[in-house]
Amino acid sequence: MPKRPEVPESMIDRLVAVAAELPQAYAERAWVGTRWRVGKATFAHVFGGEDGLFRITLRGDPEEVAAFEHLGMPYFRAGWGGNVIGLVLDDRTDWDEVVELFTISYCIQAPAKLAREVEERLGSGD
């Protein structure tokens, strides 16, 4: 089996910075790569694939997941966990979009009170 590459620290650092703005979000090593959780719920997972590509998976609304799936590369639908958006991360990645999807995924998985805090902050433009 081919070896999976480690996710570059620069990618991890970007996601750690976003998670720092999300109440009670934390990162931990996963079976492969790094995952972000709120409580016991995983809302993002970044990892290197056996093909040498780096990917992130995030929770999404069912309609959004279907829409992203139909866009094709760099998007994909993960074959596990239901409403999961996958995105290949490379030199062309739109990190503003990743931040938005990361935050939406957090709000889907977080307890309602924490999600409201983030949504209110975003709605106020802070």
DSSP file (Angstrom, degrees, kcal/mol; ACC not computed):
  #  RESIDUE AA STRUCTURE BP1 BP2  ACC     N-H-->O    O-->H-N    N-H-->O    O-->H-N    TCO  KAPPA ALPHA  PHI   PSI    X-CA   Y-CA   Z-CA
    1    1 A M              0   0    0      0, 0.0     0, 0.0     0, 0.0     0, 0.0   0.000 360.0 360.0 360.0 131.2    0.0    0.0    0.0
    2    2 A P        -     0   0    0      0, 0.0     2,-0.2     0, 0.0    49,-0.1  -0.273 360.0-106.2 -62.1 149.1    1.4    3.4   -0.9
    3    3 A K        -     0   0    0     47,-0.1    49,-0.1     1,-0.1    46,-0.0  -0.543  27.6-126.7 -77.4 140.8    2.4    5.7    1.9
    4    4 A R        -     0   0    0     -2,-0.2    46,-0.2    47,-0.1     2,-0.1  -0.742  26.7-123.6 -85.9 131.4    0.1    8.7    2.7
    5    5 A P        -     0   0    0      0, 0.0    43,-0.4     0, 0.0     2,-0.2  -0.428  24.8-108.2 -73.9 150.4    2.0   12.0    2.8
    6    6 A E        -     0   0    0     -2,-0.1    41,-0.1    41,-0.1     3,-0.1  -0.550  38.7-106.1 -72.3 140.8    1.8   14.2    5.9
    7    7 A V        -     0   0    0     -2,-0.2    -1,-0.1    39,-0.1    41,-0.1  -0.503  43.9-102.4 -67.1 132.0   -0.3   17.3    5.4
    8    8 A P    >>  -     0   0    0      0, 0.0     4,-1.9     0, 0.0     3,-0.9  -0.261  22.3-125.3 -57.8 141.3    2.0   20.3    5.2
    9    9 A E  H 3> S+     0   0    0      1,-0.3     4,-3.4     2,-0.2     5,-0.2   0.827 108.9  64.3 -56.9 -33.1    2.2   22.4    8.3
   10   10 A S  H 3> S+     0   0    0      1,-0.2     4,-1.5     2,-0.2    -1,-0.3   0.881 105.0  45.0 -61.4 -36.8    1.3   25.5    6.3
   11   11 A M  H <> S+     0   0    0     -3,-0.9     4,-1.8     2,-0.2    -1,-0.2   0.928 114.4  47.9 -70.2 -45.6   -2.1   23.9    5.6
   12   12 A I  H  X S+     0   0    0     -4,-1.9     4,-2.7     1,-0.2    -2,-0.2   0.929 109.6  53.9 -59.8 -45.2   -2.6   22.8    9.2
   13   13 A D  H  X S+     0   0    0     -4,-3.4     4,-2.1     1,-0.2    -1,-0.2   0.879 105.8  52.8 -59.6 -39.7   -1.6   26.2   10.5
   14   14 A R  H  X S+     0   0    0     -4,-1.5     4,-1.5    -5,-0.2    -1,-0.2   0.920 113.2  43.5 -61.2 -43.6   -4.3   27.9    8.3
   15   15 A L  H  X S+     0   0    0     -4,-1.8     4,-2.7     2,-0.2    -2,-0.2   0.867 110.0  55.3 -72.9 -36.2   -7.0   25.7    9.7
   16   16 A V  H  X S+     0   0    0     -4,-2.7     4,-1.7     1,-0.2    -1,-0.2   0.904 106.6  52.6 -60.5 -41.1   -5.8   26.0   13.3
   17   17 A A  H  < S+     0   0    0     -4,-2.1     4,-0.4    -5,-0.2    -1,-0.2   0.889 111.0  46.1 -63.7 -39.6   -6.1   29.8   12.9
   18   18 A V  H >< S+     0   0    0     -4,-1.5     3,-1.7     1,-0.2    -2,-0.2   0.931 111.1  52.0 -67.2 -45.2   -9.7   29.5   11.7
   19   19 A A  H >< S+     0   0    0     -4,-2.7     3,-1.9     1,-0.3     6,-0.4   0.797  96.2  69.2 -63.1 -28.5  -10.6   27.0   14.5
   20   20 A A  T 3< S+     0   0    0     -4,-1.7    -1,-0.3     1,-0.3    -2,-0.2   0.732  97.5  53.2 -62.3 -20.8   -9.2   29.4   17.1
   21   21 A E  T <  S+     0   0    0     -3,-1.7    -1,-0.3    -4,-0.4    -2,-0.2   0.452  94.2  84.4 -90.9  -2.7  -12.1   31.7   16.3
   22   22 A L  S X  S-     0   0    0     -3,-1.9     3,-2.0    -4,-0.2    93,-0.1  -0.900  89.1-111.1-108.4 120.8  -14.7   28.9   16.9
   23   23 A P  T 3  S-     0   0    0      0, 0.0     3,-0.1     0, 0.0    -2,-0.1  -0.213  93.7  -7.0 -55.6 128.9  -15.8   28.3   20.5
   24   24 A Q  T 3  S+     0   0    0      1,-0.2    15,-0.6    -4,-0.1     2,-0.3   0.604  93.4 144.5  63.7  15.8  -14.6   25.0   21.9
   25   25 A A  E <   +A   38   0A   0     -3,-2.0     2,-0.3    -6,-0.4    -1,-0.2  -0.630  22.5 174.1 -80.8 143.0  -13.2   23.8   18.6
   26   26 A Y  E     -A   37   0A   0     11,-2.2    11,-2.9    -2,-0.3     2,-0.3  -0.993  24.9-130.6-149.0 154.7  -10.0   21.7   18.8
   27   27 A A  E     +A   36   0A   0     -2,-0.3     2,-0.3     9,-0.2     9,-0.2  -0.764  26.7 169.6-103.4 150.2   -7.7   19.7   16.6
   28   28 A E  E     -A   35   0A   0      7,-2.4     7,-2.9    -2,-0.3     2,-0.1  -0.984  41.3 -90.3-152.6 156.9   -6.4   16.2   17.2
   29   29 A R  E     -A   34   0A   0     -2,-0.3     5,-0.3     5,-0.2     2,-0.2  -0.435  43.7-160.5 -63.9 140.0   -4.6   13.5   15.3
   30   30 A A        -     0   0    0      3,-2.5     3,-0.2    -2,-0.1    -1,-0.0  -0.538  43.8 -81.9-110.3-178.6   -6.9   11.2   13.4
   31   31 A W  S    S+     0   0    0      1,-0.3     2,-0.3    -2,-0.2    -2,-0.1   0.835 126.1   7.6 -55.8 -31.1   -6.2    7.7   12.1
   32   32 A V  S    S-     0   0    0     14,-0.1    -1,-0.3   -26,-0.0     2,-0.1  -0.950 131.1 -15.2-146.5 133.0   -4.7    9.6    9.2
   33   33 A G  S    S-     0   0    0     -2,-0.3    -3,-2.5    -3,-0.2     2,-0.4  -0.385  94.7 -51.9  77.0-153.0   -4.1   13.4    9.2
   34   34 A T  E     -AB  29  46A   0     12,-2.3    12,-2.9    -5,-0.3     2,-0.3  -0.962  44.9-162.5-128.6 140.5   -5.8   15.8   11.6
   35   35 A R  E     -AB  28  45A   0     -7,-2.9    -7,-2.4    -2,-0.4     2,-0.4  -0.911  10.8-141.0-122.8 154.9   -9.4   16.3   12.5
   36   36 A W  E     -AB  27  44A   0      8,-2.7     7,-2.8    -2,-0.3     8,-1.3  -0.932  25.0-177.3-113.6 137.7  -11.2   19.2   14.1
   37   37 A R  E     -AB  26  42A   0    -11,-2.9   -11,-2.2    -2,-0.4     2,-0.4  -0.897  26.9-157.5-132.5 158.6  -13.9   18.6   16.6
   38   38 A V  E >  S-AB  25  41A   0      3,-2.2     3,-1.8    -2,-0.3     2,-0.3  -0.966  84.0 -33.0-132.2 118.6  -16.4   20.4   18.8
   39   39 A G  T 3  S-     0   0    0    -15,-0.6   -13,-0.1    -2,-0.4    71,-0.1  -0.576 125.9 -34.5  64.0-129.7  -17.4   18.2   21.6
   40   40 A K  T 3  S+     0   0    0     -2,-0.3     2,-0.5    -3,-0.1    -1,-0.2   0.353 116.6 104.2-101.8   4.7  -17.3   14.7   20.2
   41   41 A A  E <   -B   38   0A   0     -3,-1.8    -3,-2.2    68,-0.1     2,-0.4  -0.758  64.5-140.7 -94.0 127.2  -18.4   15.7   16.8
   42   42 A T  E     +B   37   0A   0     -2,-0.5    -5,-0.3    -5,-0.2     3,-0.1  -0.704  24.3 171.5 -82.0 131.2  -15.9   15.9   13.9
   43   43 A F  E     +     0   0A   0     -7,-2.8    16,-0.9    -2,-0.4     2,-0.3   0.528  65.3  19.3-117.1 -10.1  -16.5   18.9   11.6
   44   44 A A  E     -BC  36  58A   0     -8,-1.3    -8,-2.7    14,-0.2    -1,-0.3  -0.981  54.8-174.1-156.5 148.7  -13.4   18.8    9.5
   45   45 A H  E     -BC  35  57A   0     12,-1.7    12,-2.3    -2,-0.3     2,-0.4  -0.949   4.9-169.9-147.3 122.5  -10.7   16.3    8.6
   46   46 A V  E     +BC  34  56A   0    -12,-2.9   -12,-2.3    -2,-0.3     2,-0.3  -0.937  21.6 150.6-115.5 137.5   -7.6   17.0    6.5
   47   47 A F  E     - C   0  55A   0      8,-2.4     8,-2.9    -2,-0.4     2,-0.4  -0.988  43.9-108.3-159.4 160.7   -5.3   14.2    5.3
   48   48 A G  E     - C   0  54A   0    -43,-0.4     6,-0.2    -2,-0.3     2,-0.2  -0.815  36.6-138.8 -95.0 138.4   -2.9   13.0    2.6
   49   49 A G    >   -     0   0    0      4,-3.4     3,-2.3    -2,-0.4   -46,-0.0  -0.502  24.7-108.2 -94.1 164.5   -4.2   10.4    0.3
   50   50 A E  T 3  S+     0   0    0      1,-0.3    -1,-0.1    -2,-0.2   -47,-0.1   0.700 120.2  62.0 -61.9 -19.0   -2.4    7.3   -1.1
   51   51 A D  T 3  S-     0   0    0      2,-0.2    -1,-0.3   -49,-0.1     3,-0.1   0.393 120.7-108.7 -87.1   2.5   -2.3    9.2   -4.5
   52   52 A G  S <  S+     0   0    0     -3,-2.3     2,-0.2     1,-0.3    -2,-0.1   0.401  79.7 125.1  87.2  -3.0   -0.2   12.0   -2.9
   53   53 A L        -     0   0    0     -5,-0.0    -4,-3.4    37,-0.0     2,-0.4  -0.583  56.8-130.1 -89.3 153.0   -3.0   14.5   -2.9
   54   54 A F  E     -CD  48  89A   0     35,-0.7    35,-3.1    -6,-0.2     2,-0.3  -0.849  29.1-176.9-103.1 139.7   -4.2   16.4    0.2
   55   55 A R  E     -CD  47  88A   0     -8,-2.9    -8,-2.4    -2,-0.4     2,-0.4  -0.935  18.0-157.5-135.0 154.3   -7.9   16.5    1.0
   56   56 A I  E     -CD  46  87A   0     31,-2.2    31,-2.2    -2,-0.3     2,-0.4  -0.995   9.1-159.3-127.9 140.6  -10.3   18.1    3.5
   57   57 A T  E     +CD  45  86A   0    -12,-2.3   -12,-1.7    -2,-0.4     2,-0.3  -0.959  15.8 173.8-119.3 141.6  -13.7   16.7    4.3
   58   58 A L  E     -CD  44  85A   0     27,-2.5    27,-3.4    -2,-0.4   -14,-0.2  -0.967  33.8-103.7-143.7 152.0  -16.4   18.9    5.9
   59   59 A R  E     + D   0  84A   0    -16,-0.9     2,-0.3    -2,-0.3    25,-0.2  -0.503  44.4 173.0 -75.0 148.2  -20.1   18.6    6.8
   60   60 A G        -     0   0    0     23,-1.9    23,-0.1    -2,-0.2    41,-0.0  -0.965  39.5 -85.3-149.2 165.4  -22.5   20.4    4.6
   61   61 A D     >  -     0   0    0     -2,-0.3     4,-2.6     1,-0.1     3,-0.4  -0.483  48.3-112.5 -68.2 145.9  -26.2   20.9    4.0
   62   62 A P  H  > S+     0   0    0      0, 0.0     4,-2.0     0, 0.0     5,-0.2   0.858 116.7  49.9 -51.8 -41.3  -27.6   18.1    1.7
   63   63 A E  H  > S+     0   0    0      1,-0.2     4,-2.1     2,-0.2     5,-0.1   0.897 111.8  48.2 -66.1 -39.7  -28.3   20.5   -1.2
   64   64 A E  H  > S+     0   0    0     -3,-0.4     4,-2.9     2,-0.2     5,-0.3   0.900 108.4  54.0 -67.3 -40.3  -24.8   22.0   -1.0
   65   65 A V  H  X S+     0   0    0     -4,-2.6     4,-2.3     1,-0.2    -2,-0.2   0.938 110.8  46.2 -59.0 -46.7  -23.2   18.5   -0.9
   66   66 A A  H  X S+     0   0    0     -4,-2.0     4,-1.7    -5,-0.2    -1,-0.2   0.899 112.5  50.8 -62.7 -41.4  -25.0   17.5   -4.1
   67   67 A A  H  X S+     0   0    0     -4,-2.1     4,-0.8     1,-0.2    -2,-0.2   0.933 111.9  45.9 -64.1 -45.8  -24.1   20.8   -5.8
   68   68 A F  H >X S+     0   0    0     -4,-2.9     3,-0.9     1,-0.2     4,-0.8   0.897 108.5  57.1 -63.6 -39.6  -20.4   20.5   -4.9
   69   69 A E  H >< S+     0   0    0     -4,-2.3     3,-0.8    -5,-0.3    -1,-0.2   0.887 106.0  50.2 -58.1 -39.5  -20.4   16.9   -6.0
   70   70 A H  H 3< S+     0   0    0     -4,-1.7    -1,-0.3     1,-0.2    -2,-0.2   0.645  97.2  69.3 -77.0 -14.2  -21.6   17.9   -9.5
   71   71 A L  H << S-     0   0    0     -3,-0.9    -1,-0.2    -4,-0.8    -2,-0.2   0.774  91.4-155.0 -72.1 -25.2  -19.0   20.6   -9.9
   72   72 A G    X<  +     0   0    0     -3,-0.8     3,-2.5    -4,-0.8    -1,-0.2  -0.337  43.8  46.2  78.7-166.7  -16.3   17.9  -10.2
   73   73 A M  T 3  S+     0   0    0      1,-0.4     3,-0.1    -2,-0.1    14,-0.1  -0.173 111.8  24.8 -53.4 136.4  -12.6   18.5   -9.3
   74   74 A P  T 3  S+     0   0    0      0, 0.0    14,-2.7     0, 0.0    -1,-0.4  -0.965 121.3  66.7 -90.4   9.8  -11.4   19.8   -6.9
   75   75 A Y  E <   +E   87   0A   0     -3,-2.5     2,-0.3    12,-0.2    12,-0.2  -0.597  56.6 165.2 -92.5 151.8  -14.7   18.8   -5.2
   76   76 A F  E     -E   86   0A   0     10,-2.1    10,-2.8    -2,-0.2     2,-0.6  -0.979  36.5-115.2-154.7 161.8  -15.9   15.3   -4.4
   77   77 A R  E     -E   85   0A   0     -2,-0.3     8,-0.2     8,-0.2     2,-0.1  -0.909  33.7-128.0-102.9 121.7  -18.4   13.6   -2.2
   78   78 A A        -     0   0    0      6,-0.9     6,-0.3    -2,-0.6     4,-0.1  -0.388  11.7-132.0 -67.0 145.4  -16.9   11.4    0.4
   79   79 A G  S    S+     0   0    0      2,-0.1     2,-0.3    -2,-0.1    -1,-0.1   0.253  82.9  57.0 -84.2  13.7  -18.3    7.9    0.4
   80   80 A W  S    S+     0   0    0      2,-0.1     4,-0.1     1,-0.1    -2,-0.1  -0.929  89.7  28.9-137.9 161.0  -18.9    7.9    4.2
   81   81 A G  S    S-     0   0    0     -2,-0.3     2,-0.6     2,-0.1    -1,-0.1   0.582  90.9-107.0  71.7  14.0  -20.8    9.9    6.8
   82   82 A G  S    S+     0   0    0      1,-0.1     2,-1.9    -4,-0.1    -2,-0.1  -0.549  99.4  34.7  77.5-117.3  -23.7   11.2    4.8
   83   83 A N  S    S+     0   0    0     -2,-0.6   -23,-1.9   -23,-0.1     2,-0.5  -0.510  80.0 145.3 -85.5  78.2  -23.5   14.9    4.0
   84   84 A V  E     -D   59   0A   0     -2,-1.9    -6,-0.9    -6,-0.3     2,-0.4  -0.965  35.6-154.6-122.2 126.8  -19.8   15.4    3.6
   85   85 A I  E     -DE  58  77A   0    -27,-3.4   -27,-2.5    -2,-0.5     2,-0.4  -0.836  13.3-159.3 -95.0 133.4  -18.1   17.8    1.1
   86   86 A G  E     -DE  57  76A   0    -10,-2.8   -10,-2.1    -2,-0.4     2,-0.4  -0.895   9.1-176.0-113.5 147.4  -14.7   16.8    0.0
   87   87 A L  E     -DE  56  75A   0    -31,-2.2   -31,-2.2    -2,-0.4     2,-0.4  -0.983  23.3-132.8-144.8 128.1  -12.1   19.2   -1.5
   88   88 A V  E     -D   55   0A   0    -14,-2.7     2,-0.5    -2,-0.4   -33,-0.3  -0.669  25.2-144.5 -77.8 132.2   -8.7   18.6   -2.8
   89   89 A L  E     +D   54   0A   0    -35,-3.1   -35,-0.7    -2,-0.4     2,-0.2  -0.878  39.8 127.3-103.0 125.7   -6.2   21.1   -1.4
   90   90 A D  S >  S-     0   0    0     -2,-0.5     3,-1.6   -37,-0.1   -37,-0.0  -0.797  74.3 -60.3-154.1-163.7   -3.4   22.3   -3.7
   91   91 A D  T 3  S+     0   0    0      1,-0.3    -2,-0.0    -2,-0.2     0, 0.0   0.691 130.1  52.6 -65.6 -18.5   -1.7   25.5   -5.0
   92   92 A R  T 3  S+     0   0    0      2,-0.1    -1,-0.3     3,-0.0    -3,-0.0   0.410  79.2 131.6 -96.6   1.4   -5.0   26.6   -6.6
   93   93 A T    <   -     0   0    0     -3,-1.6     2,-1.1     1,-0.1     3,-0.1  -0.283  57.6-135.2 -61.3 134.3   -7.1   26.2   -3.5
   94   94 A D     >  -     0   0    0      1,-0.2     4,-1.8     2,-0.1     3,-0.4  -0.796  20.7-170.7 -87.2  98.5   -9.4   29.2   -2.7
   95   95 A W  H  > S+     0   0    0     -2,-1.1     4,-2.5     1,-0.2    -1,-0.2   0.758  81.3  61.8 -69.6 -24.2   -8.7   29.4    1.0
   96   96 A D  H  > S+     0   0    0      2,-0.2     4,-2.1     1,-0.2    -1,-0.2   0.914 106.7  46.7 -64.1 -40.3  -11.5   32.0    1.6
   97   97 A E  H  > S+     0   0    0     -3,-0.4     4,-2.8     2,-0.2     5,-0.2   0.904 110.1  52.6 -66.5 -41.0  -13.9   29.3    0.4
   98   98 A V  H  X S+     0   0    0     -4,-1.8     4,-2.8     1,-0.2    -2,-0.2   0.923 108.9  50.3 -60.1 -43.9  -12.2   26.7    2.7
   99   99 A V  H  X S+     0   0    0     -4,-2.5     4,-2.3     2,-0.2    -1,-0.2   0.917 111.8  48.2 -60.6 -43.6  -12.6   29.0    5.6
  100  100 A E  H  X S+     0   0    0     -4,-2.1     4,-2.4     2,-0.2    -2,-0.2   0.937 114.6  44.1 -63.2 -47.0  -16.3   29.5    4.8
  101  101 A L  H  X S+     0   0    0     -4,-2.8     4,-2.5     2,-0.2    -2,-0.2   0.878 112.3  53.4 -65.9 -37.8  -16.9   25.8    4.4
  102  102 A F  H  X S+     0   0    0     -4,-2.8     4,-2.1    -5,-0.2    -1,-0.2   0.913 111.6  45.7 -61.0 -44.8  -14.9   25.0    7.6
  103  103 A T  H  X S+     0   0    0     -4,-2.3     4,-2.4     2,-0.2    -2,-0.2   0.903 112.4  49.7 -68.3 -42.6  -17.1   27.5    9.5
  104  104 A I  H  X S+     0   0    0     -4,-2.4     4,-1.9     2,-0.2    -2,-0.2   0.920 110.3  51.4 -60.9 -43.6  -20.4   26.2    8.1
  105  105 A S  H  X S+     0   0    0     -4,-2.5     4,-1.9     1,-0.2    -2,-0.2   0.911 108.6  51.4 -61.0 -43.0  -19.3   22.6    9.0
  106  106 A Y  H  X S+     0   0    0     -4,-2.1     4,-2.7     1,-0.2    -1,-0.2   0.947 109.0  50.6 -56.9 -49.2  -18.6   23.7   12.5
  107  107 A C  H  < S+     0   0    0     -4,-2.4    -1,-0.2     1,-0.2    -2,-0.2   0.826 109.1  51.9 -62.7 -32.0  -22.0   25.3   12.8
  108  108 A I  H  < S+     0   0    0     -4,-1.9    -1,-0.2     1,-0.2    -2,-0.2   0.891 119.3  34.6 -68.3 -39.4  -23.7   22.1   11.6
  109  109 A Q  H  < S+     0   0    0     -4,-1.9    -2,-0.2    -3,-0.2    -1,-0.2   0.697 100.6  91.2 -91.6 -21.4  -21.9   20.0   14.1
  110  110 A A  S  < S-     0   0    0     -4,-2.7   -71,-0.0    -5,-0.2   -86,-0.0  -0.325  89.9 -90.5 -75.2 155.3  -21.7   22.3   17.1
  111  111 A P    >>  -     0   0    0      0, 0.0     4,-2.4     0, 0.0     3,-0.5  -0.340  46.5-106.9 -56.6 149.1  -24.3   22.5   19.8
  112  112 A A  H 3> S+     0   0    0      1,-0.2     4,-2.6     2,-0.2     5,-0.2   0.841 117.6  54.9 -52.7 -41.4  -26.9   25.1   18.9
  113  113 A K  H 3> S+     0   0    0      1,-0.2     4,-1.7     2,-0.2    -1,-0.2   0.916 111.4  43.9 -61.8 -43.6  -25.7   27.7   21.4
  114  114 A L  H <> S+     0   0    0     -3,-0.5     4,-1.8     2,-0.2    -2,-0.2   0.904 112.9  51.7 -68.8 -41.2  -22.2   27.7   20.1
  115  115 A A  H  X S+     0   0    0     -4,-2.4     4,-2.8     1,-0.2    -2,-0.2   0.909 108.1  52.4 -61.1 -41.8  -23.4   27.7   16.5
  116  116 A R  H  X S+     0   0    0     -4,-2.6     4,-3.0    -5,-0.2     5,-0.3   0.899 105.1  55.6 -61.5 -40.6  -25.5   30.8   17.2
  117  117 A E  H  X S+     0   0    0     -4,-1.7     4,-2.1     1,-0.2    -1,-0.2   0.929 112.5  42.2 -56.3 -46.3  -22.5   32.6   18.7
  118  118 A V  H  X S+     0   0    0     -4,-1.8     4,-2.6     2,-0.2     5,-0.2   0.931 114.8  49.5 -68.7 -45.7  -20.6   32.1   15.5
  119  119 A E  H  X S+     0   0    0     -4,-2.8     4,-2.3     1,-0.2    -2,-0.2   0.890 112.0  49.0 -61.9 -39.7  -23.5   32.9   13.2
  120  120 A E  H  X S+     0   0    0     -4,-3.0     4,-1.5     2,-0.2    -1,-0.2   0.914 111.4  49.5 -65.9 -42.7  -24.3   36.1   15.2
  121  121 A R  H  <>S+     0   0    0     -4,-2.1     5,-1.6    -5,-0.3     4,-0.4   0.918 113.5  45.8 -62.9 -43.4  -20.7   37.2   15.1
  122  122 A L  H ><5S+     0   0    0     -4,-2.6     3,-1.0     1,-0.2    -1,-0.2   0.882 110.6  53.7 -66.6 -37.6  -20.5   36.6   11.3
  123  123 A G  H 3<5S+     0   0    0     -4,-2.3    -1,-0.2     1,-0.2    -2,-0.2   0.774 105.6  54.0 -67.6 -25.4  -23.8   38.4   10.8
  124  124 A S  T 3<5S-     0   0    0     -4,-1.5    -1,-0.2    -3,-0.2    -2,-0.2   0.540 113.3-118.3 -86.6  -6.3  -22.5   41.4   12.7
  125  125 A G  T < 5       0   0    0     -3,-1.0    -3,-0.2    -4,-0.4    -2,-0.1   0.567 360.0 360.0  84.4   7.5  -19.5   41.6   10.3
  126  126 A D      <       0   0    0     -5,-1.6    -4,-0.2     0, 0.0    -5,-0.1   0.482 360.0 360.0 -80.3 360.0  -16.9   41.1   13.1
